[in-house]
Amino acid sequence: MAEQPAEQAQPTFATVSARISPVGGLDILSRNEVARLRDASGSGLHALVRRCALAVLTSGSVGDDPRSMHGQYPRFDIQVLQQDRGIKIELTDAPAQAFVDGQIIVGINELLVAVVRDVVYVATQLEEIGYALEGSAGLTQQVFEILRNARILRPNMDPNLVVCWGGHSISREEYDYTKLVGYQLGLRGLDICTGCGPGAMKGPMKGATIAHAKQRRQDNRYIGITEPGIIAAESPNPIVNHLVIMPDIEKRLEAFVRMGHGIIVFPGGVGTAEEILYLLGILLHPDNAGIPFPLILTGPPQAAGYFSQIDQFLQLVLGPEVTRFYRIIIDDPAAVARLMVKGVDRVRHNRMDTKDAFFFNWALQVPLEFQVPFQPTHAAMRGLQIHRGRPPHELAADLRRAFSGIVAGNVKEEGIHAIEEHGPFRIDGDADIMRALDVLLQGFVADQRMKLPGGSAYKPCYRIQAS
């Protein structure tokens, strides 16, 4: 009888243990803050810091399963140490790719500091100074305080920050196109803000980097805004030089629209659809009539069908008038950049006329339904009101939540566990909207926009049904 094969050994990954001095923007921490960072109990911050730190230390890695990263480095640990001369960060069995000849890469050190800074601020100071306020204004204040603490709000600069949205799972042709657009933006002196991950979040930064170098432009901003549930599945790309970790997806989205002076959307999946619905829902609110906000949807020729499908879906669910808020440009990076420059100039003149800040769009009204964190449980997903007869911005809010739930089921650890335990989320609504939603999602699956190519076949975390 043939010998039975031994159980396949798990692959090993090179690790480094080191004690490092933080670089870039970490204020002195109190003993109480350090204690909370080291606390591994349910109420402590250690597990959160460990998860986010591991994502930063694997910056540039490609993957969309947050559990695989922990499986590759099961013994990784991070401890923040209080010493007489300041803070030290102790790393145990950390990914070796974050080091060169035993020294941590400076950019990764900076991103690691951002993790500690933002986790501490949200968990301690933000609560202690009383910004856990009720109402829309209080939640906006929280977003402002986190961004200010991260030192990325610059009051003495003309508007020049372009937010780029798009998928982490895109084709090579689409990725190359995002670099071309970023290059054209960079030639015109525009900075880039993305969700900080790979794919359409990395490409514009990479293109802008070359253009900024050609223009001999200094002090460029490549801002990555993420949140704890996403960062583990989408590690920051190596170009990000300002990282901010918001506490939830709603504050992350609000940070984009408050900081950005215009938004470009590249091809993507459900996360990109969520972002589009978030912004359009806000712009459709009557209180925001007349506020300029340039929005361009763009991609290479291969993406023409994708944007046509998105356009048809938006018109079906939100009405034909929604098209006045965006332009679709196919295969013309220079035209995208020129149109964005004009749009940003309109934003500048509007802010001057209304005495609004260049660095934070206070005038934009973000309704409470777009700000309150949505927990995508099975009950919450079943309870979404995706029906006609509602104001368009309210319908957009619940559609945004539906896509947010699918994102959670696809890539967030808690969402993946919920699907494994209870089965797919059920999404219910009017028959014509559900049919259009089903077609849109099937297109994402067929184009491999739900998961990164090369992994296991996508198994839907949702079930569509008409009421």
C-alpha positions in Angstrom: 0.0 0.0 0.0 1.3 3.4 -0.9 2.3 5.6 1.9 -0.2 8.3 2.7 1.2 11.8 2.1 1.9 13.9 5.2 -0.2 16.9 5.9 1.0 19.8 3.7 3.2 22.1 5.7 2.2 25.8 5.8 4.5 28.1 3.9 7.0 30.1 6.1 7.6 33.8 5.7 10.8 35.6 6.7 10.4 37.7 9.8 12.4 40.2 11.7 12.2 41.3 15.4 13.3 44.8 16.2 12.8 47.8 18.5 12.4 51.0 16.5 12.2 54.7 17.2 9.0 56.2 15.7 9.5 58.7 12.8 7.1 61.4 11.8 4.4 63.0 13.9 3.8 60.8 17.0 3.2 63.0 20.0 4.2 62.0 23.5 1.8 59.4 24.8 0.5 59.2 28.4 1.0 56.1 30.5 -2.7 55.5 30.3 -2.6 55.6 26.5 0.3 53.2 26.3 -1.5 50.9 28.7 -4.5 50.8 26.5 -2.4 50.1 23.5 -0.8 47.1 25.3 -4.2 45.9 26.7 -5.1 42.6 24.9 -8.5 42.3 26.6 -11.8 42.9 24.8 -11.8 46.6 25.9 -8.1 47.2 25.0 -6.6 48.4 21.8 -3.9 45.8 21.2 -5.8 43.6 18.8 -6.8 46.6 16.7 -3.2 48.1 16.6 -1.8 44.6 15.8 -4.2 44.1 12.8 -3.6 47.6 11.3 0.2 47.4 12.0 0.5 44.1 10.2 -1.3 45.6 7.2 1.2 48.5 7.1 4.2 46.2 7.5 3.0 44.2 4.4 2.6 47.4 2.4 2.5 46.6 -1.3 1.2 43.0 -0.8 -1.6 41.9 -3.0 -4.5 40.1 -1.4 -8.1 40.6 -0.3 -8.6 38.1 2.5 -7.7 39.7 5.8 -7.3 36.3 7.5 -4.6 35.1 5.1 -2.2 37.9 6.4 -2.7 36.8 10.0 -2.1 33.2 8.9 1.2 34.1 7.2 2.5 35.8 10.4 0.7 34.2 13.3 3.4 35.1 15.8 3.6 38.8 14.9 3.2 41.2 17.7 3.6 44.9 18.3 4.1 46.6 21.7 4.4 50.3 22.3 6.9 51.0 25.1 7.1 54.1 27.3 10.7 55.1 28.0 12.3 58.0 29.7 13.3 59.6 26.3 10.1 58.8 24.5 8.2 56.1 22.8 9.7 52.9 21.3 7.8 50.4 19.1 8.8 46.8 19.6 8.0 44.4 16.7 8.2 40.6 17.1 8.3 38.3 14.1 7.4 41.2 11.8 7.3 40.7 8.0 10.9 40.9 6.7 9.8 42.9 3.6 9.4 45.9 5.8 13.2 46.0 6.6 16.4 46.6 4.7 19.6 45.2 6.2 17.8 45.0 9.6 16.5 48.6 9.4 12.8 49.4 9.0 12.0 51.3 5.8 11.4 54.9 6.6 8.1 55.2 4.8 6.8 52.1 6.6 7.9 53.5 9.9 5.9 56.7 9.2 2.8 54.7 8.3 3.2 52.6 11.5 3.3 55.8 13.5 0.0 56.9 11.8 -1.6 53.6 13.0 -0.7 54.3 16.6 -1.5 58.0 16.4 -5.0 57.5 14.9 -6.0 54.5 17.1 -5.0 56.3 20.2 -6.7 59.5 19.3 -10.0 58.0 18.4 -10.1 55.7 21.4 -9.0 58.2 24.0 -8.8 61.9 23.3 -11.7 62.1 20.9 -14.0 60.6 23.6 -12.4 62.5 26.5 -12.9 65.9 24.9 -16.5 65.2 24.3 -16.8 64.9 20.5 -19.0 61.8 20.7 -21.8 64.3 20.0 -25.3 63.7 18.8 -26.4 64.9 15.4 -24.8 65.6 12.0 -22.7 68.5 13.1 -21.1 66.5 15.9 -20.1 63.6 13.6 -18.6 66.1 11.1 -16.6 67.6 13.9 -15.2 64.1 14.7 -14.1 63.8 11.1 -12.4 67.2 11.3 -10.7 66.5 14.6 -9.2 63.2 13.3 -7.9 64.9 10.1 -6.5 67.8 12.0 -4.8 65.6 14.5 -3.2 63.8 11.5 -1.8 67.1 10.3 -3.0 66.8 6.8 -5.4 69.9 6.7 -3.3 72.6 5.2 -4.9 76.1 5.4 -2.5 78.0 3.2 -2.9 76.1 0.0 -5.1 76.7 -3.1 -7.5 73.8 -3.8 -5.6 71.0 -5.6 -6.6 67.7 -4.0 -8.2 65.2 -6.3 -9.8 62.1 -4.7 -9.5 58.9 -6.9 -11.9 56.0 -6.3 -11.8 52.7 -8.0 -11.3 49.0 -7.4 -8.4 47.0 -6.0 -9.3 44.2 -8.4 -8.9 45.7 -11.9 -7.3 44.5 -15.1 -3.8 45.5 -16.2 -5.3 47.8 -18.9 -7.4 49.6 -16.3 -4.5 49.9 -13.9 -2.2 51.4 -16.6 -5.0 53.9 -17.5 -5.2 55.1 -13.9 -1.5 55.8 -14.0 -1.9 57.8 -17.2 -4.7 59.9 -15.6 -2.5 60.4 -12.4 0.3 61.5 -14.6 -1.8 64.1 -16.3 -3.1 65.4 -13.0 0.4 65.6 -11.6 1.6 67.6 -14.6 -1.0 70.2 -13.7 0.1 70.4 -10.0 -2.7 68.4 -8.5 -2.2 66.1 -5.4 -3.8 62.7 -5.0 -6.0 61.1 -2.3 -7.2 57.5 -2.5 -8.3 54.7 -0.3 -4.6 53.8 0.0 -4.7 50.2 -1.4 -3.6 48.6 -4.6 -5.2 48.8 -8.1 -7.0 52.0 -8.9 -5.9 53.4 -5.5 -2.2 53.0 -6.3 -2.1 53.8 -10.1 -3.0 57.5 -9.9 -0.4 58.1 -7.2 2.3 56.3 -9.2 1.5 58.3 -12.3 1.4 61.6 -10.4 4.8 60.8 -8.7 6.5 60.8 -12.1 4.8 63.9 -13.2 5.6 65.8 -10.0 9.2 64.8 -10.4 9.3 66.1 -14.0 7.8 69.4 -12.8 10.3 69.5 -10.0 7.4 69.8 -7.6 8.2 69.4 -3.9 6.1 68.5 -0.9 3.6 66.4 -2.8 0.7 64.8 -1.1 -0.3 61.2 -1.7 -3.0 60.7 1.0 -4.5 57.4 1.8 -7.6 57.2 3.9 -8.8 53.8 5.2 -10.5 52.2 8.2 -9.7 49.2 10.3 -12.1 46.8 8.5 -10.6 47.6 5.1 -6.9 48.0 5.8 -6.4 44.4 6.7 -7.7 43.4 3.2 -6.1 46.3 1.3 -2.6 47.1 2.7 -1.4 50.6 2.0 0.5 50.9 -1.3 4.1 52.1 -1.0 3.5 55.5 -2.5 1.2 56.7 0.3 3.0 59.4 2.4 0.1 60.5 4.5 -2.0 57.7 6.0 -5.2 58.3 8.1 -7.2 55.5 9.7 -10.8 56.6 10.3 -12.9 54.6 12.8 -15.6 53.5 10.3 -16.5 53.6 6.6 -18.9 56.5 7.0 -16.3 58.8 8.5 -13.8 57.6 5.8 -16.3 58.6 3.1 -17.0 61.9 4.7 -13.3 62.6 5.0 -13.0 62.1 1.2 -15.8 64.6 0.3 -14.8 67.1 3.0 -11.1 67.2 1.9 -11.4 66.6 -1.8 -11.9 69.4 -4.4 -13.0 66.9 -7.0 -13.4 63.2 -7.5 -12.4 60.8 -10.3 -13.9 57.3 -10.4 -12.1 54.5 -12.1 -13.6 51.0 -12.7 -14.2 49.0 -9.6 -16.6 46.7 -7.8 -19.1 47.0 -5.0 -16.9 49.4 -2.9 -16.7 51.8 -5.8 -20.5 51.6 -6.3 -20.9 52.4 -2.7 -18.7 55.5 -3.0 -20.6 56.7 -6.1 -23.9 56.3 -4.3 -22.6 58.1 -1.2 -21.5 61.2 -3.1 -24.5 61.3 -5.4 -26.9 60.9 -2.5 -25.3 63.9 -0.8 -25.3 66.0 -4.0 -29.0 65.1 -4.6 -29.9 66.6 -1.2 -31.8 69.9 -1.6 -29.5 71.6 0.9 -26.5 71.1 -1.4 -28.0 72.6 -4.6 -25.5 74.9 -6.2 -22.4 73.6 -4.5 -19.8 72.7 -7.2 -18.3 69.3 -6.9 -16.6 67.9 -10.0 -17.1 64.2 -10.5 -15.7 62.3 -13.5 -16.1 58.6 -14.3 -13.3 57.4 -16.6 -11.5 54.3 -17.9 -9.9 52.8 -20.9 -11.9 51.5 -23.9 -12.3 48.2 -22.2 -14.3 49.9 -19.4 -16.9 51.6 -21.7 -19.4 48.8 -21.0 -18.8 49.0 -17.3 -19.5 52.7 -17.1 -22.5 52.3 -19.4 -24.0 49.8 -17.0 -23.3 52.0 -13.9 -24.9 55.0 -15.7 -28.0 53.0 -16.6 -28.3 51.7 -13.0 -28.0 55.2 -11.5 -30.6 56.6 -13.9 -33.0 53.8 -13.2 -32.8 54.1 -9.4 -32.2 57.8 -8.9 -33.8 59.3 -12.0 -32.3 60.7 -15.3 -31.6 64.0 -13.6 -28.7 62.4 -11.7 -26.5 62.6 -14.8 -26.1 66.4 -14.3 -23.7 65.6 -11.4 -21.1 63.6 -13.4 -19.3 63.3 -16.7 -18.2 60.0 -18.3 -14.9 60.2 -20.3 -13.5 57.1 -22.0 -9.8 56.8 -23.0 -8.7 60.4 -22.7 -6.5 61.0 -19.6 -5.6 64.6 -20.7 -9.3 65.5 -21.1 -10.0 64.2 -17.7 -7.2 66.3 -16.1 -8.2 69.4 -18.0 -11.8 69.1 -17.0 -10.8 68.4 -13.4 -8.6 71.6 -13.3 -11.6 73.6 -14.5 -13.9 72.0 -11.9 -11.4 72.6 -9.1 -11.2 76.3 -10.2 -15.0 76.6 -9.9 -14.7 75.1 -6.4 -12.0 77.7 -5.5 -14.2 80.6 -6.6 -17.2 79.2 -4.8 -15.3 78.8 -1.6 -14.0 82.4 -1.9 -17.5 83.7 -2.5 -19.0 81.7 0.4 -16.0 82.3 2.7 -15.7 78.5 3.1 -12.3 76.9 3.9 -10.2 75.5 1.1 -9.0 72.6 3.2 -12.3 71.3 4.6 -15.7 71.7 2.9 -17.8 72.9 5.8 -20.7 74.1 3.6 -21.5 70.7 2.2 -24.4 69.2 4.1 -24.0 65.5 4.8 -27.3 64.1 6.0 -27.3 62.0 9.2 -28.3 58.8 7.3 -24.9 59.0 5.5 -23.0 59.5 8.7 -24.3 57.0 11.3 -22.2 53.8 11.1 -24.1 50.9 9.4 -23.5 47.5 10.9 -24.2 45.0 8.1 -25.9 42.3 10.1 -28.3 39.9 8.4 -31.2 41.7 10.1 -30.0 45.1 9.1 -29.5 44.1 5.4 -33.0 42.6 5.3 -34.4 45.8 6.8 -33.1 48.2 4.0 -35.9 50.2 2.4 -35.0 49.9 -1.3 -38.3 51.1 -2.7 -39.6 53.8 -5.0 -41.5 56.8 -3.7 -38.7 57.9 -1.4 -36.6 61.0 -1.9 -33.7 60.1 -4.2 -31.1 61.0 -1.5 -32.8 58.7 1.0 -33.0 55.8 -1.5 -29.3 56.4 -2.4 -28.5 56.1 1.3 -30.0 52.6 1.7 -28.5 51.5 -1.6 -25.1 52.6 -0.3 -25.7 50.5 2.8 -26.5 47.5 0.7 -23.2 47.8 -1.2 -21.4 48.4 2.1 -22.8 45.1 3.4 -21.5 43.3 0.3 -18.1 44.8 0.8 -18.1 43.5 4.4 -19.2 40.1 3.3 -16.4 40.0 0.7 -13.3 41.4 2.5 -14.0 42.3 6.1 -13.1 39.7 8.7 -16.3 40.2 10.7 -18.5 40.1 7.6 -16.8 36.9 6.3 -17.4 35.2 9.6 -21.1 36.3 9.6 -21.6 34.8 6.1 -19.9 31.6 7.0 -22.1 31.3 10.1 -25.5 32.4 8.8 -25.3 32.2 5.1 -25.6 35.0 2.5 -27.1 38.4 3.3 -30.6 38.9 1.9 -31.3 42.1 0.0 -35.0 42.9 -0.7 -36.6 45.7 -2.6 -38.8 46.7 -5.6 -38.6 44.2 -8.4 -37.2 46.5 -11.1 -34.5 47.8 -8.8 -33.6 44.3 -7.6 -33.3 43.1 -11.3 -31.0 46.0 -12.1 -29.0 45.4 -9.0 -28.7 41.7 -9.8 -27.5 42.4 -13.3 -24.9 44.9 -12.0 -23.5 42.5 -9.4 -23.4 39.6 -11.9 -21.4 41.9 -14.2 -18.9 42.6 -11.4 -18.6 38.9 -10.8 -18.1 38.1 -14.5 -15.4 40.8 -14.7 -13.6 39.5 -11.6 -14.3 42.8 -9.7 -15.4 41.1 -6.5 -12.2 39.3 -5.7 -8.6 39.5 -6.9 -7.9 37.3 -10.0 -6.1 34.1 -9.4 -7.8 33.3 -6.1 -10.7 30.9 -5.5 -13.9 31.3 -7.4 -16.1 34.0 -6.0 -19.0 32.8 -3.9 -21.7 35.5 -3.5 -22.2 36.7 0.0 -25.7 38.0 -0.9 -29.0 36.9 -2.2 -31.2 39.3 -4.2 -35.0 39.0 -4.0 -37.9 41.2 -4.9 -40.6 42.1 -2.4 
